[in-house]
Structures are given as C-alpha cells and as structure tokens.
Amino acid sequence: MEIYKVLHYAHVLLKKKSTPVTKFTDQLREFVKNLVTTAHAFEGGGIASPQVGVNKRIFIGDYTLAFEGKRGFEKKENDFLVFDKDGNKIDVKFPMIFINPEIVEKSDPITTNWEGCLSFPDAESFEIPRFNTILLRAQNEFGEFFTVKTTHLYAAVNFQHEVDHLDGILMIDHWNKKDYSEKDIVAAIKDHGDDPKERKRIKKLKLIDANKINFDFI
C-alpha cells in the first residue's frame, strides 16, 4: 500500500469543490485502499480525498477506536446502523468507504470544540456547530448504494466534517473570526512541519503526491 501526502491549510485544492465519481474502476479501489493506509499513517479517524489533492467525492471513516472507547466515546446499541440499498440491516465493518455521500437528514443540534483535522496539524480548534443525528446515503467502492443512520457523536461529527471537505469547506470557515488569528493557525501548521521528529517521520513514510497521478476515475 502507498501513503499519500496530506495537504495542509491553506493549499488551494482544499478549497476546491469535488466532483462525483462516475467510474468505479480497479484503480479507484486501489486509491481508496491507499486512502485508508494514509489515514492510519497519520492517526486519523477519517480523511477525504481532497486532503490528498484528488477532488472527487470520496472519504473514508474508521471509527474503531472511538467505538471501543479509546477516544473517550461510548458506543451504545443502535447508535450506528448500516443498511443496504433495499433497506436491510447489514453488518458494520471498518474502515468504511463513502463515495458520492449525501447527508439526507440531520437533527439534534450540538456544538463541539474538540474537532480536529489532518490538514490542520497542531493548530488550535474552536467551536463548530454540528448535528448529532445523521442519515447519510453513499456508494461503496463497487458503486453499491447504502445508508448509515448514526447518533454516535464521533461518527456524526466526522460525517459532517468530511462532507464539508468535499464541498471545499474547512474547519476555519466555521470558526468565529473573533476567536482566532489566521496567522497563528498557519504558524502552528508550519511549526508542525518543521519539527525535526516530524520531518524524520515523514521522510520514512515515503509519501506519494496523489494529485500528480492520472487516475482513470477522474
């Protein structure tokens, strides 16, 4: 598996709206496997394809640690349900691939201030209003439709965060401008990249620039 370079704020491709996937090819399936590997390499619970410079409507989610309570979240019965295209309940298997996702229902508003992003490493986070109950419809890597209904806080927030990425919307777009300095945000991200330990770690990963690859599903 390959690991892709993750773009950091304020890279221009992070603000570009992504287009739907129409070609479900072997190369697409290889890409999503690498996207999963990339998320794991950077310890992310999710990652959207624009974050590696590919502006297609794809994101992955791996909520295993959150569901096991290792990220401070409790998993309750029926708070994460997956259904096939016929409405039959199916088993939950992580990581999950979401292609052309659409949030069709949202309710139960909350506000969270713990939200993070791989494109904002080491940058301080500020409150973002989200919804706790989400119904999301998407396709898997083979083009098959499915839906997910969740009231699990981590998953619900992640769905909204990743779909935002597909629309070119970032965390900073939600923040109250009185609460932060963009200069400080950019400086924190730069300091992260300049840290000798991080530079050494990144070098070992041998990152691939996904935005330089001519994928056949684009």
C-alpha positions, -999 to 999 in steps of 0.1 A, spaced: 0 0 0 11 36 -7 8 65 16 -3 99 2 9 133 11 -17 151 31 -23 187 21 -22 214 48 -41 246 51 -41 269 31 -35 247 0 -57 258 -29 -70 223 -36 -86 221 -1 -110 249 -11 -120 234 -45 -154 216 -46 -151 180 -55 -170 163 -84 -189 130 -82 -173 96 -90 -189 80 -121 -162 54 -129 -159 26 -104 -126 11 -116 -99 -11 -101 -77 20 -99 -104 36 -78 -105 7 -54 -67 8 -51 -69 45 -44 -93 41 -15 -71 13 0 -42 38 -1 -65 65 14 -72 41 43 -35 35 47 -29 72 47 -54 79 74 -39 52 96 -4 65 90 -15 99 103 -37 85 130 -69 100 116 -104 86 121 -113 98 87 -99 115 56 -114 130 25 -99 127 -10 -94 164 -14 -70 163 15 -46 143 -7 -52 165 -37 -78 144 -55 -110 164 -58 -135 136 -61 -164 129 -37 -148 102 -16 -140 99 21 -131 70 44 -141 66 81 -126 42 106 -143 47 140 -129 15 156 -110 33 183 -140 56 191 -164 27 193 -140 9 216 -140 39 239 -103 46 233 -110 81 222 -134 90 250 -166 80 233 -191 54 244 -207 30 218 -244 24 226 -267 -1 210 -282 10 177 -263 43 176 -246 33 143 -268 14 118 -259 5 82 -285 -6 56 -281 -19 20 -299 -4 -10 -331 -25 -1 -332 -12 35 -319 -44 50 -296 -40 80 -261 -51 73 -230 -56 95 -207 -27 103 -172 -32 90 -144 -7 94 -128 11 76 -158 23 56 -157 38 22 -181 66 13 -183 76 -23 -207 104 -35 -220 107 0 -251 128 7 -264 138 41 -302 134 36 -313 141 72 -298 158 102 -313 168 136 -305 172 173 -280 201 171 -249 202 192 -218 223 195 -183 207 197 -149 222 203 -128 190 200 -130 186 163 -96 181 146 -83 178 110 -53 162 94 -50 193 72 -46 215 104 -19 196 124 -12 210 158 -35 240 151 -59 250 179 -95 241 173 -126 263 180 -163 255 184 -182 243 154 -220 237 154 -229 203 142 -258 178 144 -258 146 165 -283 126 144 -273 120 108 -287 99 79 -261 96 52 -265 79 18 -235 69 -3 -219 43 -25 -191 19 -18 -161 12 -40 -181 -10 -62 -208 16 -68 -234 -2 -45 -256 22 -25 -261 20 12 -272 43 41 -260 49 76 -280 63 104 -260 74 135 -264 92 167 -228 84 177 -212 117 184 -178 109 169 -193 94 137 -219 121 132 -194 149 135 -170 131 113 -196 127 86 -203 164 86 -166 173 87 -157 150 57 -187 161 36 -176 197 42 -142 188 27 -159 176 -4 -176 210 -7 -144 229 -2 -154 239 34 -128 237 61 -129 240 99 -117 276 98 -148 285 77 -170 277 107 -150 295 134 -159 328 148 -133 352 133 -130 369 167 -118 337 183 -86 331 163 -58 346 143 -52 330 109 -16 340 112 -13 319 143 -31 289 127 -7 290 97 23 294 120 12 263 141 9 242 110 43 254 98 59 246 131 45 211 130 61 205 96 94 220 107 97 198 138 128 176 133 109 145 146 80 151 122 104 157 93 122 124 100 89 105 103 76 119 70 108 111 53 105 74 64 69 73 51 80 80 15 48 99 7 33 99 -28 18 130 -44 -17 117 -53 -26 149 -72 2 142 -97 -13 108 -107 -36 105 -137 -62 83 -121 -87 67 -146 -117 75 -123 -112 113 -125 
